[in-house]
Amino acid sequence: MEELKISIECKPLSHLCHVGETVEFYITANQTIPLKAEITIDAETLLSTQMITPPATLKASLPHPGFLRCAVSAEGAGAECGVGVDPDQIRPLMEEPEDFDEFWANAFKERDAIPADFHMIPCEGTDEFEIYRLDCANVNGLRSYAMFAQPRDKSKKVPLYVMFGGGEAYISESSFRNEPAAIKERMDGITCAVLFFQLPPYPPVVNADDRQARHEEFLKEIGLRRYIFYGLDDPKKFYAYPSILGSLRLLDLVVELPGINKDAVVYSGASHGGGFGLYYACFSKHIKAAFCGVPNFGDIAGFLAGRHISDSNSPEFRDHVDTRKYFDTSFCARRITIPIFMSVGFFDGACAPTAVYAIYNNLAGPKFMFNKINHGHGGGPREYAPMHRLWLSEQLKGLLEEKEI
């Protein structure tokens, strides 16, 4: 028998509507068998569940801004569809801590009281780029790590392209080696120095094939299934606290190196990297424009009102809102005035669209949102990658032109 395939279309076709408007989900399949259909508020609050036989039409509406999601499944097959209900009106559920700015000002004072002890260790490079492993001292007795590349030709200063990965964001020398050339192509031929941060507090491995094994060893050492759950009982021990402070120290050190144009620094990252891009845009004076795709850690308390899932429904996060309130990227967004390109998946199961829009609507500067209406966390339509790369390259060109003037 042919493999079961399910599809969902919606009305309105734009996947956008207003509060109180009726949304229709039209479900079809290549087999006439019973299917389980659920309609939720962003995969958190269940509005209805029923068995249907395709073709079938389900209707729903929301009395407040948010995201409706229809999920249909059977025999291991499934499909999802999301509709934004006045998403431009979504705001964080929780009030910002009164001491948010004080907390972070003290954090940087704590870090700056520690000598940087900065190291640049040469690695195997390419014909065009020298490559280094970087590390520096950080808070909590840790060190921060990154990979760095700069042109061998140092006759003129070049822009700096900053990166942070998704997932647990561990990197390697071999996987980084080709990044500078690839970024040059994506930036329309502009040669950039490249700074790629490592999240976990151990040195990047040499070979890409060793990355996962090294990280699994690290997780065994700390006794956790993911590093992002480290230190949840104390905001000053939470993994993001040293990660933000240490990577921004490395950025401060790199922009002072000979050959770096500190007036032309841009950032690119998605998922975990999208969230950290918002931290960098908030706390660093160096970042001038940033692509922050499907970012995490926005509206971290939204699940308490049934608005959206809490970062893949991790119970570790749900039980520690008081710690995580200092790391809510929607609070950081209020302090960001540089240009930001964001994206959102309308049925994203990791970084829920309600949370992403709570971030976006708080941004204080120029901004653009790419709605991935038919996608979840990963992927996107064919124009997605070319558009955000073109946007970032044009931002970089503008910075270089301003410097020339």
C-alpha positions in Angstrom: 0.0 0.0 0.0 1.2 3.5 -0.8 2.7 5.4 2.1 0.2 7.6 3.9 0.5 11.3 3.1 -1.5 14.0 4.8 -1.8 17.7 3.9 -3.5 20.7 5.5 -4.4 24.0 3.8 -6.0 26.9 5.5 -8.3 29.8 4.9 -7.1 32.6 5.0 -4.4 31.6 2.5 -2.0 34.2 4.0 -2.0 32.3 7.3 -2.8 35.6 9.0 -6.1 36.8 10.4 -7.6 39.0 13.1 -8.9 38.2 16.6 -12.4 36.6 16.4 -12.1 35.7 12.7 -12.9 32.1 11.8 -10.0 30.0 10.4 -10.7 26.9 8.3 -8.3 24.0 8.1 -8.9 21.8 5.1 -7.4 18.3 5.6 -6.8 15.8 2.8 -4.9 12.5 2.5 -4.1 9.9 -0.1 -6.0 7.2 1.9 -9.5 7.3 3.3 -8.7 6.3 6.9 -9.4 7.8 10.3 -7.0 10.6 11.3 -6.5 12.2 14.7 -6.9 16.0 14.4 -5.9 18.5 17.1 -6.3 22.2 17.2 -4.2 24.1 19.8 -3.0 27.5 20.8 0.6 27.2 19.5 0.8 23.5 20.5 0.2 24.3 24.2 -3.5 24.7 25.0 -5.7 22.1 23.4 -8.9 23.6 21.9 -10.3 20.5 20.2 -9.4 16.9 19.4 -11.3 14.5 17.2 -11.1 11.7 14.7 -11.8 12.7 11.2 -12.0 11.0 7.8 -10.5 13.1 5.0 -11.4 15.2 3.2 -12.5 17.2 6.2 -12.7 20.9 7.3 -12.2 22.1 10.8 -12.9 25.6 12.1 -11.4 27.6 14.9 -10.9 31.2 16.1 -9.0 33.0 18.9 -10.4 35.8 21.1 -6.9 37.2 21.6 -3.6 37.5 19.6 -1.7 34.3 19.2 -1.2 31.3 16.9 -3.7 28.6 16.0 -2.1 25.3 15.1 -3.8 22.3 13.5 -2.0 18.9 13.7 -3.2 15.8 12.0 -1.7 12.3 12.3 -2.1 8.6 11.8 0.2 5.5 11.3 3.3 7.5 11.9 2.5 10.1 9.3 1.4 13.7 10.1 1.1 17.3 9.0 0.8 20.7 10.7 -0.5 24.1 9.8 -0.3 27.4 11.7 -2.2 30.6 11.5 -1.2 33.9 13.1 -4.0 35.8 14.8 -3.0 39.5 15.0 0.7 38.5 15.7 1.8 42.1 15.6 -0.2 42.6 18.9 1.6 39.9 20.8 3.7 41.0 23.8 5.6 39.2 26.6 3.3 37.8 29.3 5.7 38.5 32.2 6.7 42.0 33.3 10.4 42.7 32.9 12.4 42.5 36.2 13.0 45.9 37.7 16.7 45.1 38.2 17.2 43.8 34.6 19.7 46.5 33.7 21.4 46.4 37.1 21.8 42.6 36.9 23.6 42.9 33.6 25.7 45.9 34.5 27.0 44.0 37.6 27.6 41.0 35.4 29.9 42.8 33.1 31.7 44.5 36.1 32.3 41.0 37.5 33.8 39.8 34.3 35.9 42.9 33.7 37.5 42.5 37.1 39.0 39.2 35.9 42.2 39.6 33.7 41.4 38.5 30.1 44.3 36.1 29.7 43.6 36.2 25.9 45.2 33.5 23.7 45.4 33.2 19.9 46.6 29.7 18.8 47.4 29.3 15.1 45.7 26.4 13.4 45.8 25.0 9.8 44.7 27.7 7.5 43.9 28.2 3.8 45.6 30.0 1.0 43.5 33.1 1.7 42.9 33.0 5.5 44.9 32.5 8.7 42.9 30.5 11.2 43.2 30.7 15.0 41.7 29.1 18.1 40.8 31.8 20.6 40.2 31.6 24.3 40.0 33.9 27.3 39.2 33.9 31.0 35.6 34.2 32.1 33.4 34.3 35.2 32.7 31.2 37.3 36.2 30.0 36.8 35.5 29.1 33.2 37.1 30.0 29.9 35.4 31.0 26.6 36.4 29.6 23.2 36.0 30.5 19.6 37.4 30.0 16.1 38.7 33.1 14.2 39.8 33.6 10.6 41.4 36.7 9.0 42.9 37.3 5.6 46.5 36.7 5.1 46.6 40.0 3.1 46.5 42.7 5.8 47.0 45.7 3.6 43.5 47.0 4.5 41.0 46.6 7.3 38.2 44.1 6.7 34.7 43.7 8.2 34.0 41.2 11.0 31.3 38.5 10.5 30.2 37.0 13.8 28.5 33.6 14.2 27.0 31.3 16.8 25.5 27.9 16.0 22.2 26.2 16.8 21.6 23.3 19.2 24.4 22.9 21.7 26.6 25.0 19.4 29.9 23.1 19.6 32.3 23.5 16.7 35.6 22.2 15.3 38.6 23.5 13.5 38.0 21.4 10.4 34.3 22.4 10.0 35.3 26.1 10.4 38.1 26.0 7.9 35.9 26.6 4.9 33.5 29.1 6.6 35.5 32.3 5.6 35.4 31.5 1.9 31.7 30.5 2.1 30.8 33.8 3.9 32.7 35.8 1.2 30.5 34.2 -1.4 27.3 34.9 0.7 28.4 38.5 1.3 28.6 39.2 -2.5 32.3 38.9 -2.6 33.2 41.0 0.4 36.1 39.5 2.3 35.5 39.3 6.0 37.3 38.2 9.1 35.1 35.6 10.8 34.5 35.0 14.5 32.6 31.8 15.4 31.8 31.3 19.1 31.8 27.9 20.8 29.0 27.5 23.5 30.3 24.8 25.9 33.3 25.8 28.0 35.9 23.4 26.5 38.1 23.9 23.5 36.7 23.1 20.0 37.9 19.8 18.7 40.2 19.5 15.7 38.1 17.1 13.6 34.4 17.6 12.9 33.7 13.8 13.4 34.8 14.1 17.0 32.4 16.9 18.0 29.5 14.8 19.2 31.6 12.3 21.2 33.4 15.2 22.9 30.2 16.9 23.8 28.6 13.7 25.1 31.7 13.2 27.3 31.2 16.8 28.6 27.5 16.1 29.4 28.5 13.1 31.4 31.0 15.2 33.3 28.3 17.7 34.4 25.5 15.1 34.7 23.0 16.7 32.4 21.2 15.7 29.2 21.8 19.2 27.7 24.2 22.0 28.6 21.4 24.6 28.4 20.0 23.1 31.6 23.1 23.9 33.6 22.7 26.2 36.7 19.0 26.7 36.5 18.8 27.4 40.2 20.9 30.5 40.0 20.9 33.2 37.2 24.6 33.7 37.8 25.3 30.0 37.3 22.8 29.5 34.4 24.8 28.4 31.3 23.8 31.5 29.4 25.4 33.9 32.0 29.0 32.9 31.4 28.3 32.2 27.7 27.1 35.7 27.0 29.8 37.4 29.1 32.7 35.3 27.7 31.8 35.5 24.0 31.3 39.2 24.2 34.7 39.5 25.9 36.2 37.7 22.9 34.4 40.0 20.5 35.8 43.1 22.4 39.3 41.6 22.0 39.0 40.7 18.4 37.7 44.1 17.2 40.9 45.6 18.5 43.1 43.4 16.5 45.1 44.9 13.6 43.2 44.6 10.3 39.7 44.6 11.7 37.2 47.3 10.7 35.4 47.7 14.0 32.8 49.9 12.3 31.6 47.1 10.1 30.6 44.2 12.3 27.6 42.0 11.5 26.1 38.9 13.0 24.3 35.8 11.7 22.8 32.9 13.6 19.6 30.9 13.9 17.7 29.0 16.6 20.1 29.0 19.6 22.2 31.3 17.5 19.2 33.5 16.8 18.7 34.0 20.5 22.3 34.7 21.2 22.4 37.2 18.4 19.7 39.2 20.3 21.9 39.1 23.4 24.9 40.4 21.4 22.8 43.1 19.7 21.5 44.2 23.1 24.8 44.1 25.1 27.5 44.9 22.5 28.2 48.2 21.0 30.1 46.5 18.1 27.3 44.6 16.3 25.8 46.9 13.7 23.2 44.6 12.0 22.1 41.0 12.8 20.2 38.1 11.2 18.5 36.3 14.1 16.6 33.4 12.6 13.8 31.6 14.6 15.3 32.8 17.9 14.8 31.1 21.3 14.1 32.3 24.8 11.4 34.8 24.1 8.4 35.3 26.3 9.7 32.6 28.6 6.7 32.7 30.9 4.1 32.6 28.1 3.3 28.9 28.7 1.9 29.9 32.1 -1.1 31.4 30.3 -1.3 28.6 27.7 0.1 30.7 25.0 2.9 28.5 23.6 5.3 25.7 24.4 8.3 26.5 26.6 11.3 25.7 24.5 10.3 22.2 23.4 8.3 21.6 26.6 11.4 21.1 28.6 10.3 20.6 32.3 13.7 22.0 33.4 12.8 25.4 31.9 9.2 25.4 33.1 10.3 25.1 36.7 12.8 27.9 36.7 11.1 31.1 35.4 12.7 33.2 38.1 16.2 32.4 36.9 15.4 32.7 33.2 13.6 36.1 33.4 17.0 37.8 33.1 17.6 36.0 29.8 14.3 36.6 28.1 15.2 37.8 24.6 12.0 39.8 24.4 13.3 42.0 27.2 16.6 42.4 25.4 14.7 43.4 22.2 13.5 46.6 23.9 17.1 47.7 24.1 18.1 46.9 20.5 18.2 49.7 18.0 20.3 48.2 15.2 18.7 46.6 12.1 17.4 43.1 12.8 16.2 40.5 10.3 14.2 37.8 12.0 12.3 34.7 10.9 9.5 32.6 12.3 8.1 29.1 11.6 4.3 29.1 11.9 4.3 25.6 13.4 7.8 25.7 15.0 8.0 23.0 17.7 11.2 24.4 19.3 10.9 28.2 19.2 7.2 28.8 19.1 5.9 31.6 16.8 4.0 33.3 19.6 7.3 33.7 21.5 9.2 34.8 18.4 6.6 37.5 17.7 6.8 38.6 21.4 10.5 39.3 20.7 10.0 40.9 17.3 7.3 43.3 18.5 9.6 44.6 21.2 12.5 45.5 18.9 13.2 49.2 19.1 15.0 49.7 15.8 14.6 48.9 12.1 13.3 45.3 11.6 12.0 42.8 9.2 10.2 39.5 9.8 10.2 36.6 7.3 7.1 34.5 7.9 7.8 30.8 7.1 4.1 30.1 6.9 4.5 26.5 5.7 7.5 25.5 7.8 8.4 24.7 11.4 11.8 25.3 13.0 14.1 24.3 10.2 14.0 25.0 6.5 12.0 27.5 4.6 10.9 28.4 1.1 13.5 28.7 -1.6 13.7 32.4 -1.3 14.4 32.4 2.5 18.2 31.9 2.6 18.9 34.2 -0.4 16.8 36.9 1.2 18.4 37.0 4.6 21.9 36.7 3.1 21.2 39.5 0.6 19.8 41.6 3.5 22.9 41.1 5.6 25.3 41.8 2.7 23.5 45.0 1.9 23.7 46.0 5.6 27.4 45.3 5.4 27.8 47.3 2.2 26.0 50.2 3.8 28.4 50.2 6.8 31.4 50.2 4.5 30.0 53.1 2.5 29.4 55.1 5.7 33.0 54.5 6.7 34.3 55.7 3.3 32.2 58.9 3.6 
